[in-house]
């Protein structure tokens, strides 16, 4: 029976063949649903970030189903649409966590306290947590059950070769997007898009391997993709810190020296990080787009 036995004996109880990719989806879906239930009791940054990561995979699965079903080009959007607002709110939680981490590092390194900025972040945090909590308690569990049922039907009878082809196409689309959109000098949106594309490529490659297929890239390219994505993290953290601190200072009629020095250092650091990552990004593209 080959690849269709990937899920084990549970398949034997089903009236039709279930694609192995649905088993992977189902596991992520169950874990996401549990995190969602916990979020409805109390919003904690760690759980919120974990749920965000799960939702990113579920959204990718929806994109994969859309790629396979050429007759329904909006199927992926329809599958995941009830979760888009929640994912956006969770991403805000993640971003604020990074900004808080940047503030903590700044205070430890400088020996200075930034109390007014910390108070500002606390207000922002409460707003974001309130938004995420209201989305969680205001949503019915039915959207999770409907999502699973639609995903099961969408993946029904899909052949392994079809899955393999669709994953390869999605990876190729991300690479083409990077190649098309990345122009020197790379601006902030370009770096964010690059991070998202690399994240998707890594997930798609991991999915191929989990399904028993050969990966698209050799190990050395895998390492380079992972390293480039990893190197983008400090850039992203710096970008968010600079953006948030700029918003805070814009509300001030007068700005103290310690804040002026900090925003200046963040700007210089962003310039340095951007230059280094830009070199790495174009070097990577030259290797895979030959």
N, C-alpha and C positions, 0 to 999 in steps of 0.2 A: 504493500500500500504506500510505501515511501513517505514522502513529505507530509501526506495527509494524516499520518499517524502521530504527527508532532505533538498533538494535544493529549495523547493518551486515550484511555478507555472511555472517557466521557463522550467522545465522538460517537461511540456505538449506540448511545441512547438517543441520538438526534435523528430526526426523520430525513435529513439531507446532509450532505457533506458541508462541514464548516471549514472555512479557510484557516490555516494556521495563524495568519495575521490577526484574525479575530480573537484568538486565545490571548495573544499579547495585548491587544486592545482591552479585552475583558479584565485582565489582571490590573492594568493601569486604571481602568474605569472604576473597579471596586475600591482600589486604594484611594482614588480621588474622591469618591463618594464618602468614604469614612472621614477624610480630612475636611470635606465640606460640612459634614454633620458636626464635627468638632468646632468648626468656624462659627456655626450658628449658636454655640454656647459662649465662646469667648474668642476674640481675635488676637492671636499671638503671631508675632512676626515669623517665627520658625515654621509654624504650621502653614501660614499663609504662603510663604515662599515654596514650601513643599507642594502645596496644591497648585501654585502657579506652574511649576515644572511639569506636574502631571497633566494639567490642561494644555500645555504646549505640545505634549505628545498626542493627546486626543485630537487637537486641532490638526496636527500633521496627519493623523490617520484619516480624518475627514477629507483633507486635501488629496490623500492617496486614493480614497474611494471616488472622489470627483475625477481624478485623472483616469481611473479605470473605466468609469461610466461616461463615455463620450456623448451619450444622448442627453445627459442631464448635467450640463456644465456648472450649474449652481448647487449641485448636491452637497458638496463640501461645506459651502456657506450655510446651507439649510441645516445640515447636521449639527454644526457647532454654534450657530447663531445665538441660541439661548444662553451661551456661556461667555460671550464676548465682553459684556459689561463687567462680569465678575473677574475675568482674566485681567482686564484693564485696571480694576481696583487693586487686585493683588500685586500687579506690577508696580503700582505706586507705593505699596507697602514695602516691596523689595528695594525700590529706589531710595526710599527714606531711610531704610536700614543701612544702606551704603553711605548715605550722607551723615548719619549719626556716627558711623564708624570713622569717617574722615574727621569729624569734629573731635572725637575721642583721641585720635592719633595726634591731632594738632595740639590739644591741651597737654598731652603727655610729653610731646617733643619740645614745646615752647615753655612749659611751666606756667602758662597763662590760662585764665578762665574766660570763657565767652558766654557768660550767663544769659545775656539778653538774646543771643542767637539760639542758645539751648531752649529757652522759653518759647521762642518763635517756632522751633522744630517740634516742640511738644504740642503746640496748638495745631500744627499741620498734621502731626501724627494722629491726634484725636479725630480730626476731620476725616482722614483717610480710613482709619479703623471703623469709624461710624458708617462710612459709605460701604465698606466691605461687609460689615455686620448686617446692615439693612438689606443688602443684596442677598445675603445668605438666608436670613430669616424670612425674607419676602418671597423667596423662590420655593416652588413645590418640588418635592422629591420626584414628582412625575417626570420632570424634564430629564432627570438622570435615567429613569426607566425607559422613556421614549427614545433617548439617545442610544441606549444599548440595543433596543429592539430594531431601530433603523439601521444601526451599524451591522447588526447580525444579518438583516435582509440584504443590505448593500454588499456585504462580503460573501453572500451565499454563492457557492459553486465557482468561485474565482479560481482559476488554475494557477499553479505556482509560477509558470512562465509569465503569465499576465502581471502578477505582482512584481516579479523581478523587473520586467520591462518598465512598469509604471514608476518604480522607485528610481531606476536609472534615468528616466525622463525628468523626474523632479529634481534630481541632483544636477543634471545637465542644465535645467532652467535656472537654478541658483547660480551656477558657474557663469552662464551667459549674462545673467543680471549683474553679477559682480564685474565682469569684463566690460559691460556696457556702461554701467553707472560710475565706476571708479575712474575719476579723472584727477590728475595732479594740478593744484593741491587738493587733497581730499578734505572736504568740509565735515562738520559735525554729523550731519545727516548721513553722509557717506560712511563714516565710521560705524554709526549705529546700524546701518543696513548691512555692512560687512559682517558685523557681529551676529546679526540675525541669520544671515545666509550660512555662515560657518556653523552656527548652532544647528540649523536644519540639516546641513550636509552630514554632520556628525551623527545626528539621530537616525538619518536614513541609512547611513553606512552600518550603524549598529543594528538596525532593523534587518538589513540584508543578512548580516552574520547570524543573528538570532534565528532567522528563518532557514539557515543552512545553506545560503547562497555564498558564492565567492564575492568578496568586497570589490568595489570599483577601483580603489586605489591600493597601491603597495604600501607596506608598513611605513616606509620613510615619508611618504606623502601624508599618511594618517598623522604621523608625529608632527609634521609641519603644520597641518591644519589645526591640530590641538594646541600647538604652541602659539600660533597666531591668535587663536581665540583667547588663550590664557593671557597673552600679552595685551589684549584689548581690554581686559578687566580693569587694570589700574587706570587706563585712559577713560573708561566709562565712569569709574568712581570719581575721578578728577572732574570730568565733565559735569556730572550731577552736582558735585560739591560746589563748583564754580557757578553753575546755573542757580542753585538754591541760595547760595550766599549773595549773589548779585541781586536776586529778588528781595532778600532781606534788607540789603543796604539801600536799595532803591526807595524804600519807605522812610529812610532816615533823612533828617534835615542836616545833621552833622555826623561825620564818621570819624571814630577814634583811630589813632595811629595803628593799633594792633590789627584792626580790621582791614585797613588800607594795605598793610604789609602782607596780610594773609591772602587777600584777593589778588595782589600782584604776584605772589609766589605761585598761586594756583594757575594763573594765566601763563606764567613762564613754564611751569611744569607741563601744562597742556600742550604748549607749543613744542616742547622737547619730545614728549610722548608721541605726538602726532607725526613728527618728522621720522622718528624711528619706526613706527608701525607702518607708515606709508612705504618705506623702503622694503620692509618685510612683505607687505601685501603685494607689491608689484613683482617682487622676486618670486613669490608663490605663484602668481598668475602666469608668469613666463614659463614656469615649469609644467603647469598642467594644461595650458592652452597652446600647445605646440602642434 
